[in-house]
Amino acid sequence: MDVRVKFLGGAQSVTGSKFLLEIDDFKVLVDCGLFQGLKTLRLRNWDDFPINVEEVDAIVLTHAHLDHSGYVPRMIKQGYNKKVYCTDATADLLEIMWLDSAKLQEEEAEYAKKKGFSKHKNPLALYDQKDAEAALKTLVPQKIERPFDLNDKVQIIFYPAGHILGAASVKIILKGENQEKTLLFSGDLGRDSDPILNPPTHFKNADVLFMESTYGDRINEVSKVQDELKQNILYHLNDGVILIPAFTVGRTQNLLFYLYELMRTGQIPHIPVYIDSPMAISVTNLYEKYSDRHKLKDKEIFNFKNFHYVQEHQQSKLLNELKNRAIIISASGMLTGGRILHHLFNRLGNENDLLLMVGFQAVGTRGRDILEGKESVKIYGEEKSIKCHYTKIDGLSAHADQLELIRWYESFTNALKFTFIVHGELEAMKHLKNELEQSGHKNIFIPDYLESFELFTGI
């Protein structure tokens, strides 16, 4: 058995994760994500897939975030018609996220056409509702820690990775004629002390590791999160509205947990919190279905009297009238789309409002531009001046920080043949690689986009 890997995304980039394994003639795509952020990256979403999609025999997803799963409907549009494997909770999330993603893309294409700010005469969506519905039919949900076979030579096992509901690290066991080899894809690793989700699974043995590095260059202290959130709210509460962009899966639920605790214990006043994301509302309901996958025991948190779930567009627009003593949570977390753009359009110029970032902001996203001090950002084809207050809380991220990544890596007791640092910006990758090498670890690589490696021959 000969095994190769080709990096089709997530290589020196924190989005677009796609890793193509060629196991003899059998091709498995691990993750199938959308590129986000820089325009040069986003344009890759429109390119034809690097190989004929009909040559791909199976897709395996680590979790539901669109930078790991959102390209699947595009694969369907190009002719992919085989199976997509993921955990059962991920499958439920994808039913929400893919349909929402298609709807947003159709709406944005229509809006661009109506307002004329696209360079294309007839701007199109990357994929539509029909593609998303067809993608859902390819899903084959799997139980956590229960092995299943792709064929007689390839076995898969999902293990909890923390990060978000349903997220998994993927162990791939290759059964050659002479010996077995193990590939391990970390997926996105969660925090060791996440308030809701359990910590990621640690492993002792593997032959080849693919390891995420989103926060490979920094330390995010979870212990400071609640206090930082409290201080920001108290400081800005009476003057303006606090706008928090948050990913609908994971980040929003963690935010609600902290806000509930702060109000319950009297550390901040009881004020209305508007969750302006229909998708976040649907996702929150899944926490009850999968109650065995998280630590949350108080089910009243999400039904707290101060939490108001905004479903309709008209309700969302009415939030523009709020002047102070209110919090709005909306998606997307990196300000790349969704209802948050409507709120930004109306609030970036308000000197009394606070834009509070609580998650990673990739290069090229509006969130990153704002944090780097840009004077304006383009929204709906119009430049909007940034006059509101803005800041960032790091500890709320759903990603393991540098210390947690290193601790996770140190759990391996055998010498890995290869370690590939993936899903991170280049500087973060370099920092993590350097830290691991200084501890004596070898054969650590930072692959480039479209680069290939021979993993095994004749096993």
Buried (B, 14 or more C-beta within 10 A) or exposed (E): BBBBBBBBBBBBBBBBBBBBBBBEEBBBBBBBBBBBBBEEBBEBBEEEBBBEBEEBBBBBBBBBBBBBBBBBBBBBBBEBEBBBBBBBBBBBBBBBBBBBBBBBBBEBBEBBBEEEEBEEEEBBBBBBBEBBBBBBEBBBBBEBEEEEEBEEBBBBBBBBBBBBBBBBBBBBBBBBEEEEBBBBBBBBBBBBEBBBBBBBBBBEEBBBBBBBBBBBBEEBEBEEBBEBBBEBBEEBBEBBBBBBBBBBBBBBBBBBBBBBBBBEEEBBEEBBBBBBBBBBBBBBEBBEEBEEBBEBEEEEBBEBEBBBBBEEEEEBBEBEEBEBBBBBBBBBBBBBBBBBBBBBBBBBBBEBBBBBBBBBBBBBBBBBBBBEEEEBBEBBEEEBEBBBBBEBBBBBBBBBBBBBBBEBBEEBEEEBBBBBBBBBBBEBBBBBBEBBEEEEBEEBBBBEBEBEBEBBEEB
